């Protein structure tokens, strides 16, 4: 590309332009104020305009932004990780970011940055983890325990971004054990039991995916989650009912004691109603659990 590369400064409708080369040069400056300014400008440019995201990546900004993730200046860190987050909205840019070995730097910010930078790091991992092969890379980096910490410490937005990143990562089987070992399960149950935090949906979705792993199933079972799951099947939102049923399917398939407990506290009536009246996916889940409950009862009566 020529030395007169430009991109829109604020929005697609803006008439103001900036020279991209000037910002790229400032990223490599030894002056921290220049670095901070350039990273902040690129952060804004990448946020507002899809064409900007392509131009910024093609200009070679990605590895330079990655290099700023470990600087001591927290504001520069914050701008750099957020610029990468905004660039990652473009599918091709996700590959540039991973190829620039950004994961250790994003993890560094997730662990040590300002709260806004930590939360934007979690959002970046969420964005990158939509690509299956990157789930493996990010999980192997040690990101999951740091995301679990943010799930505990973050603002509402930060908790949601951490939860979404964890969910995405745990679609890959190899990351489920990492999440359980990071002691996420007690936190998930606490989030489900505290509706005022408004994290029921995210917590149950993660719990449902972890319950398919032997360690996750054992961790949920050890914490006496069955009464809470039955209550959600009776009174939860459609999505939460489905996830609560999915967790119970795994628990009841592994341990007849969970079946007895679920039946004794009244799971059958709401399950039968769901099997008759719910949407197709909900019907299938309810029917699957009813089969497990029925099989266990027949086995007990023999």
Secondary structure by P-SEA (a helix, b strand, c coil): cccccccccccccccccccaaaaaaaaacccaaaaaaaaaaaaaaaaccaaaaaaaaaacaaaaaaaacccccaaaaaaaaaaaaaaaccaaaaaaaaaacaaaaaaaaaccccaaaaaaaaaaaaaaaccaaaaaaaaaacaaaaaaaaaacccaaaaaaaaaaaaaaaccccaaaaaaaacaaaaaaaaaacccccaaaaaaaaaaaaaacaaaaaaaaaacaaaaaaaaaacccaaaaaaaaaaaaaaaaccaaaaaaaaaacccaaaaaaaccccaaaaaaaaaaaaaaaaaaaaaac
